[in-house]
Amino acid sequence: MKELKYGDLQVTILDSNEELGKRAAQDFAIASQNALKNKSEISIILATGNSQLSFVNALYERSDIEWSKISVFHMDEYLGIDDKHPASFFRWMHERIELKLKPKALYGIRGDVPAAEEIARYTDLLQKNKPSICVMGIGENGHVAFNDPPADFSTKELIKIVELDDITCRLQQVNEGHFATLEDMPLQALTLTVRALLDPETVLVLTPESRKAQAVKDSLEGPLTPTCPASILKTAPNAHLYLDQDSSALLTL
C-alpha cells in the first residue's frame, strides 16, 4: 500500500481491487459514524457500475454502518429508460443497495419522466437532504458521474441533462455489458454536476482496473482542465482517491 498526495487530493494505492473495496468500505463506515455524531440521520451519494462492486461487496460484510439512518442518492440515469430496464442505474441501486442494505430511503433518478420536472424534483431533494458523503469513480474518459469532457466546473446547478460522449463514455457502457451495441444506448442522461459531487464533507473516489489507468494518469499528472473532468479532484481537500495496482500502473511514482 502507498499513500500519496496530488495537490489537495489524498491518494491510496492498494494491492488489489478487493483490498481497495475493503479499505474504502472501512473509511466510509468511519465517515458515516462521524457524520451521525452530530445528526440523527444523513444522506449520501453512491455511484453504480463495475468499479464499485468490490466496495459494495465489502459493505455487505460490515455491521458497523447504521443504514436505518442513511438515505441514498445516486448520480445519473439515462434519459428515456425506466427503472425496469436492465441498464437502469436506479435498478442497480435498488437491487444492490436498497434490497440488501436496507437504507432509510433510496432517492432514485427517473429517466422515464419529463427531464425538466425530474431536475426540479431531484434538486429539491438534494437541497433538503444535503449529502454528507459521496462515493464515486472515474470513467475511462476521465468523467465523474456523466460529466463528460469538457466538464462544467463552474455551474451552480446540482443536476442537469448531458450529451454522452460517443467514443469512450458510451462505448464503456457497451463494453461493460450494459447495452448490446452503441445503437441501443441513449444519447442523453441526467447527471449530478461536478459541484454536487464535491459538495459533501467526505468524497471517496474508487477507481480500480487497468482500463482506467490512462484516465488516472491524466487526472493526477496532467493539467487541471475540463477536458479531463477528474482533474478537478486535485483541488478537493475533502476527497480521497483509491487505486489498485492496475489503475495506478501508468503513474510516475
Buried (B, 14 or more C-beta within 10 A) or exposed (E): EEEBEBBEBBBBBBEEBBBBBBBBBEBBBEBBEBBBEEEEBBBBBBBBBBBBBBBBBBBEEBEEBBBEBBBBBBBBBBBEBBBEBEBBBBBBBBEBBBEEBEBBBBBBBBBBEEBEEBBEBBBEBBEEBEBBBBBBBBBBBBBBBBBBBEBBBEEEEBBBBBEBBEEBBBBBBBEBEBBEEEEEBBEBBBBBBBBBBBBBBBBBBBBBBEBBBBBBBBBBEBEEBBBBBBBBBBEBEBBBBBBBBBBBBBBEE
